[in-house]
Amino acid sequence: MNKRKNGAQGEAEARAYLEKKGAKILEMNWRRPTGEIDIIARLGGTLLFVEVKRRATLRFGRPAEAVDRAKQAHILRTAALYLQEHRLEDAPLRFDVIEVLPDGIRHIEAAFDATGVF
């Protein structure tokens, strides 16, 4: 399976997982020049910005380890644009990572924060 199909399948699994938890999906693969956010959802009163990482094995470490400070910075800048464009600057928000592995999904809530950014 190529990288794009692998990513799309992981995102579809993550979307289904979030919807099962009661989240309303607002955007998938929301792109701006600053980067892309895989999933933007609302769960209760909280806006979720979700990075999805899918791996076939843990041979090279946990998928969430790929969400390093540089990737977080891209997500934070892109989330700021989303909040501005949708006039949601005061919305409660959270930055999550969802790992999709052959044996299931691992949802890391509040994987990183925006302290000092917003």
C-alpha positions as CSV (number, residue, x, y, z in Angstrom):
1,M,0.0,0.0,0.0
2,N,1.4,3.4,-0.9
3,K,2.0,6.1,1.7
4,R,-1.0,8.2,0.7
5,K,-3.5,5.3,0.7
6,N,-2.0,4.2,4.1
7,G,-2.5,7.7,5.5
8,A,-6.0,8.0,4.1
9,Q,-7.0,4.6,5.6
10,G,-5.6,5.6,9.0
11,E,-7.5,8.9,8.9
12,A,-10.7,7.0,8.0
13,E,-10.2,4.7,11.0
14,A,-9.5,7.7,13.3
15,R,-12.6,9.5,12.0
16,A,-14.8,6.5,12.7
17,Y,-13.3,6.1,16.2
18,L,-13.9,9.8,17.0
19,E,-17.5,9.6,15.7
20,K,-18.1,6.6,17.8
21,K,-17.0,8.7,20.8
22,G,-19.6,11.3,19.9
23,A,-17.4,13.8,18.1
24,K,-18.7,15.8,15.2
25,I,-16.2,16.0,12.4
26,L,-15.9,19.5,11.1
27,E,-13.0,19.1,8.7
28,M,-10.7,16.5,7.2
29,N,-7.3,17.3,5.8
30,W,-7.7,21.1,6.3
31,R,-4.8,22.7,4.5
32,R,-3.3,26.2,4.5
33,P,0.3,27.3,3.5
34,T,1.3,26.8,7.2
35,G,0.4,23.1,7.1
36,E,-2.4,20.6,7.3
37,I,-4.6,19.3,10.1
38,D,-5.8,15.8,9.6
39,I,-9.0,16.1,11.6
40,I,-10.8,19.0,13.2
41,A,-13.7,17.9,15.3
42,R,-16.0,19.1,18.1
43,L,-16.4,16.9,21.2
44,G,-18.8,18.4,23.7
45,G,-17.7,22.0,23.9
46,T,-14.1,21.4,22.9
47,L,-12.6,21.8,19.5
48,L,-10.1,19.0,18.7
49,F,-7.2,19.4,16.3
50,V,-6.1,15.8,15.6
51,E,-2.9,14.5,14.0
52,V,-3.3,10.9,12.8
53,K,-0.3,8.6,12.5
54,R,-0.6,5.0,11.1
55,R,2.1,2.4,11.3
56,A,2.2,-1.3,10.5
57,T,4.8,-2.0,13.2
58,L,6.5,-0.4,16.1
59,R,9.9,-1.2,14.7
60,F,10.8,2.5,14.3
61,G,9.1,3.6,17.5
62,R,5.6,4.7,18.4
63,P,3.8,6.7,15.6
64,A,3.2,9.7,18.0
65,E,7.0,10.1,18.2
66,A,6.8,11.5,14.7
67,V,4.8,14.5,16.0
68,D,7.9,16.3,17.0
69,R,8.2,20.0,17.9
70,A,8.5,21.1,14.2
71,K,5.3,19.2,13.3
72,Q,3.6,20.6,16.4
73,A,4.6,24.1,15.3
74,H,3.0,23.6,11.9
75,I,-0.2,22.3,13.5
76,L,-0.4,25.2,16.0
77,R,0.1,27.8,13.2
78,T,-2.5,26.1,11.0
79,A,-4.9,25.8,14.0
80,A,-4.5,29.5,14.6
81,L,-5.6,30.2,11.1
82,Y,-8.6,28.0,11.4
83,L,-9.6,29.7,14.6
84,Q,-9.3,33.1,13.0
85,E,-11.1,32.2,9.8
86,H,-14.0,30.7,11.8
87,R,-14.0,33.3,14.5
88,L,-13.4,30.8,17.2
89,E,-10.5,32.4,19.0
90,D,-12.1,31.9,22.4
91,A,-13.2,28.3,21.9
92,P,-11.8,25.6,24.3
93,L,-9.4,23.5,22.3
94,R,-7.2,20.5,22.5
95,F,-4.4,19.0,20.4
96,D,-4.6,15.2,20.1
97,V,-2.7,12.5,18.4
98,I,-4.3,9.3,17.2
99,E,-2.1,6.3,16.5
100,V,-3.5,3.7,14.2
101,L,-1.8,0.3,14.6
102,P,-2.7,-3.2,13.4
103,D,-3.9,-4.1,16.9
104,G,-6.1,-1.0,17.4
105,I,-6.2,2.7,18.0
106,R,-4.4,4.7,20.7
107,H,-5.9,8.1,21.4
108,I,-3.5,10.5,23.1
109,E,-5.6,13.4,24.4
110,A,-3.9,16.7,24.9
111,A,-0.7,15.3,23.3
112,F,0.7,18.8,23.3
113,D,-0.6,22.2,24.2
114,A,-0.7,25.7,22.8
115,T,0.5,27.5,26.0
116,G,1.9,30.8,24.9
117,V,0.7,30.5,21.3
118,F,-3.0,31.6,21.7
